[in-house]
């Protein structure tokens, strides 16, 4: 079917429809077409699920670490943690209590976003501070596997800070 055989009214309707579709398509700042609302919702759902998964993992990791620091005898901590034998037991317990509070703070947004956002922000910042100090210690003692673990934890925490605390995501 050639262009001449299509009735004039149908051809003009097709052209006007394509022109409208081309005009309605918005572009981002870099010139790429913007996502449809459905695509944006699906992406937001998956991003939110990933971030909640990270929050749960971080909360479990630091809850377990704090439980060990708060309940284990000093000689077991010396075996488990190399640095625990060089510092007073009260310092180890204080670090455990701080880690427990930060682990709880990672899950506070479940209660409500208005209360949870500032708590999550400060908890993520606190975890990043602890992770940075611990990564520096492990790097100085040449414990590469522990440094890699801390870098992974830092990446998870930083993604929570960037995607949840910078935007209004529940």
C-alpha positions as CSV (number, residue, x, y, z in Angstrom):
1,X,0.0,0.0,0.0
2,X,1.6,3.2,-1.1
3,X,1.2,6.7,0.2
4,X,-1.2,7.6,-2.6
5,X,-3.6,4.8,-1.9
6,X,-4.2,5.7,1.7
7,X,-7.1,8.1,2.0
8,X,-6.2,11.7,2.7
9,X,-8.1,11.9,6.0
10,X,-6.4,8.8,7.3
11,X,-3.0,10.0,6.2
12,X,-3.5,13.4,7.8
13,X,-4.7,11.7,11.0
14,X,-1.6,9.5,11.1
15,X,0.7,12.4,10.5
16,X,-1.0,14.5,13.2
17,X,-0.9,11.6,15.6
18,X,2.8,11.0,15.1
19,X,3.5,14.7,15.4
20,X,1.6,14.9,18.7
21,X,3.5,11.8,20.0
22,X,6.8,13.4,19.0
23,X,5.8,16.7,20.7
24,X,4.6,14.9,23.8
25,X,7.8,12.9,24.3
26,X,9.9,14.8,26.8
27,X,13.6,14.6,27.0
28,X,16.0,14.7,29.9
29,X,18.8,17.3,30.1
30,X,21.2,15.0,28.3
31,X,18.9,14.6,25.3
32,X,17.7,11.1,26.1
33,X,13.9,10.4,26.1
34,X,12.4,10.6,29.6
35,X,10.9,7.4,31.2
36,X,7.2,6.7,31.2
37,X,5.5,7.0,34.5
38,X,5.0,3.3,34.7
39,X,8.7,2.7,34.2
40,X,9.5,5.3,36.9
41,X,7.2,3.5,39.4
42,X,8.8,0.1,38.6
43,X,12.3,1.5,39.0
44,X,11.3,3.2,42.3
45,X,9.8,0.0,43.6
46,X,12.9,-2.0,42.8
47,X,15.2,0.7,44.2
48,X,13.2,0.9,47.4
49,X,13.3,-2.9,47.8
50,X,17.1,-2.9,47.2
51,X,17.6,-0.2,49.8
52,X,15.4,-1.9,52.4
53,X,17.4,-5.1,51.8
54,X,20.6,-3.2,52.4
55,X,19.1,-1.6,55.6
56,X,18.2,-5.1,56.9
57,X,21.6,-6.6,56.1
58,X,23.4,-3.7,57.8
59,X,21.1,-3.9,60.8
60,X,21.6,-7.7,61.2
61,X,25.4,-7.3,60.7
62,X,25.8,-4.6,63.3
63,X,23.3,-6.1,65.7
64,X,25.4,-9.3,65.7
65,X,28.6,-7.5,66.0
66,X,27.3,-5.4,68.9
67,X,25.9,-8.5,70.6
68,X,29.3,-10.1,70.5
69,X,31.0,-7.0,71.8
70,X,28.5,-6.6,74.7
71,X,28.3,-10.2,75.8
72,X,31.5,-12.1,75.0
73,X,34.2,-12.4,77.6
74,X,37.4,-10.4,77.0
75,X,39.5,-13.4,76.2
76,X,37.0,-14.6,73.5
77,X,36.9,-11.0,72.1
78,X,40.7,-11.0,71.9
79,X,40.5,-14.1,69.6
80,X,37.5,-12.7,67.6
81,X,38.7,-9.2,67.3
82,X,42.4,-8.4,67.2
83,X,42.0,-4.9,68.5
84,X,40.0,-5.8,71.5
85,X,43.0,-7.0,73.5
86,X,44.7,-3.5,73.1
87,X,41.9,-1.4,74.5
88,X,39.9,-1.4,77.8
89,X,36.8,-3.6,78.0
90,X,34.7,-0.5,78.6
91,X,35.7,0.9,75.2
92,X,34.7,-2.4,73.5
93,X,31.4,-2.4,75.2
94,X,30.8,1.3,74.3
95,X,31.5,0.5,70.6
96,X,29.1,-2.4,70.9
97,X,26.4,-0.1,72.4
98,X,26.9,2.5,69.6
99,X,26.7,-0.2,66.9
100,X,23.5,-1.6,68.5
101,X,21.9,1.9,68.5
102,X,23.0,2.5,64.9
103,X,21.6,-0.9,63.8
104,X,18.3,0.0,65.4
105,X,18.4,3.4,63.7
106,X,18.7,1.7,60.3
107,X,15.2,0.1,60.8
108,X,13.4,3.1,62.4
109,X,11.9,4.3,59.1
110,X,9.5,1.3,59.4
111,X,7.7,3.2,62.2
112,X,7.3,6.4,60.1
113,X,9.2,8.4,57.5
114,X,8.9,11.7,59.3
115,X,10.5,10.3,62.4
116,X,12.7,7.8,60.6
117,X,14.4,10.0,58.0
118,X,16.5,12.0,60.4
119,X,17.3,8.9,62.5
120,X,18.2,6.9,59.3
121,X,20.4,9.8,58.1
122,X,22.4,10.0,61.4
123,X,22.6,6.2,61.7
124,X,24.0,5.9,58.2
125,X,26.5,8.7,58.8
126,X,27.5,7.0,62.1
127,X,28.0,3.7,60.4
128,X,30.0,5.3,57.6
129,X,32.3,6.9,60.3
130,X,32.7,3.6,62.1
131,X,33.3,1.7,58.8
132,X,35.9,4.3,57.8
133,X,37.9,4.0,61.0
134,X,37.7,0.2,61.0
135,X,38.7,0.0,57.3
136,X,41.7,2.2,58.1
137,X,42.7,-0.1,61.0
138,X,42.4,-3.2,58.8
139,X,44.4,-1.5,56.1
140,X,47.1,-0.6,58.5
141,X,47.3,-4.2,59.7
142,X,47.2,-5.5,56.1
143,X,44.0,-7.5,56.6
144,X,42.8,-7.2,53.0
145,X,39.7,-9.4,53.4
146,X,38.4,-7.2,56.2
147,X,39.1,-4.1,54.2
148,X,37.1,-5.5,51.3
149,X,34.2,-6.4,53.7
150,X,34.3,-2.8,55.0
151,X,34.3,-1.4,51.5
152,X,31.2,-3.4,50.7
153,X,29.5,-2.3,53.9
154,X,30.5,1.3,53.1
155,X,29.0,1.0,49.6
156,X,25.7,-0.3,51.0
157,X,25.6,2.5,53.6
158,X,26.5,5.2,51.1
159,X,23.8,4.0,48.7
160,X,21.2,4.3,51.5
161,X,22.4,7.8,52.3
162,X,22.3,8.9,48.6
163,X,19.1,7.3,47.5
164,X,17.0,7.4,50.7
165,X,18.2,10.3,52.7
166,X,18.8,12.7,49.8
167,X,15.4,12.0,48.3
168,X,11.9,11.5,49.7
169,X,11.8,7.8,49.4
170,X,10.1,5.7,52.2
